[in-house]
Amino acid sequence: MRPAPLRPTAAPAAAPQPVQAVPAARYLTNDEAAAFLRLSPRTLEKQRVIGGGPRFRKFGRRVMYAIADLEAWADARSFEATCDPEYAAHRAGIAARGR
């Protein structure tokens, strides 16, 4: 009687590779930035023309916003109360520009 042929042993299963997280977008389009700030896209368009909005970048014809710039712009508009002197100065600046 012949011995049974040796079966090759299965190679140990390779450890699953960790899923690489997709890096968050560094730049957002006008619509994405507006959604991020919960503003109308038209508001950002208007602020690009008359000033007072977040810093933006132009890549060819595309307007892009860096997330860090959006956060810095939003943080600069944080106040404790409407009687805060910084808030009063901010409102006075808006009124002086005719907005």
matplotlib code that plots the C-alpha trace (Angstrom):
import matplotlib.pyplot as plt

x = [0.0, 1.3, 1.3, -1.1, 0.5, 1.5, -0.7, 0.9, 0.0, -1.9, 0.3, -0.6, -3.1, -1.4, -2.4, -5.0, -3.5, -4.8, -7.1, -5.5, -7.7, -8.3, -6.7, -9.3, -9.4, -7.1, -9.0, -12.7, -14.7, -17.0, -20.0, -18.1, -16.7, -20.2, -21.6, -18.6, -19.5, -23.3, -23.5, -25.0, -22.5, -23.7, -22.6, -19.0, -19.1, -20.2, -17.6, -14.9, -15.9, -16.5, -14.1, -14.6, -14.8, -12.3, -9.0, -9.3, -7.0, -7.3, -6.1, -6.6, -10.3, -11.1, -11.7, -10.6, -10.6, -8.2, -9.9, -7.4, -8.4, -12.1, -11.6, -9.4, -12.0, -14.8, -12.7, -12.1, -15.8, -16.3, -17.6, -18.9, -21.8, -23.2, -21.9, -18.4, -16.2, -14.7, -18.1, -19.1, -15.9, -16.6, -20.2, -18.9, -16.5, -19.3, -21.5, -18.7, -18.2, -21.9, -23.1]
y = [0.0, 3.4, 6.2, 9.0, 11.9, 14.8, 17.8, 21.1, 22.9, 26.1, 29.1, 31.0, 33.8, 37.1, 39.6, 42.0, 45.3, 48.2, 50.3, 53.6, 56.5, 58.9, 62.2, 65.0, 67.4, 70.4, 72.7, 73.0, 74.4, 77.4, 75.1, 72.9, 75.8, 77.3, 74.0, 73.8, 77.3, 76.8, 79.8, 80.3, 79.8, 83.2, 84.8, 83.6, 84.8, 88.2, 88.4, 87.6, 90.7, 93.2, 91.8, 90.6, 86.9, 84.1, 84.0, 82.1, 80.7, 80.6, 77.6, 78.6, 79.4, 77.5, 79.2, 77.1, 77.6, 76.1, 74.6, 76.3, 79.7, 79.0, 78.0, 81.1, 83.3, 81.8, 82.0, 85.7, 86.2, 84.6, 86.9, 86.5, 88.9, 91.7, 94.2, 92.9, 95.8, 93.7, 92.9, 96.6, 97.4, 94.6, 95.8, 99.4, 98.2, 96.5, 99.6, 101.8, 99.6, 99.9, 96.3]
z = [0.0, -1.0, 1.5, 0.8, -1.0, 1.2, 0.8, 0.9, 4.0, 3.6, 4.0, 7.1, 6.2, 6.0, 8.7, 7.3, 6.4, 8.4, 6.3, 5.5, 6.5, 3.6, 4.7, 5.2, 2.4, 3.0, 0.6, 0.2, -2.8, -2.3, -1.7, 0.7, 2.6, 2.9, 4.2, 6.6, 8.0, 7.6, 5.3, 1.9, -0.9, -2.2, 1.1, 0.5, -3.1, -2.0, 0.7, -1.8, -3.8, -1.0, 1.6, 5.1, 4.4, 5.0, 3.1, -0.2, -2.8, -6.6, -8.5, -12.1, -12.2, -9.1, -5.7, -2.8, 1.0, 3.4, 6.4, 8.8, 7.2, 7.7, 11.3, 12.0, 10.4, 12.5, 15.7, 15.1, 15.3, 18.7, 21.4, 25.0, 24.8, 22.6, 25.2, 24.7, 23.5, 20.8, 19.5, 19.5, 17.5, 15.1, 14.5, 14.1, 11.4, 9.6, 9.8, 8.5, 5.5, 4.7, 5.4]

ax = plt.figure().add_subplot(projection="3d")
ax.plot(x, y, z, "-o")
ax.set_aspect("equal")
plt.show()
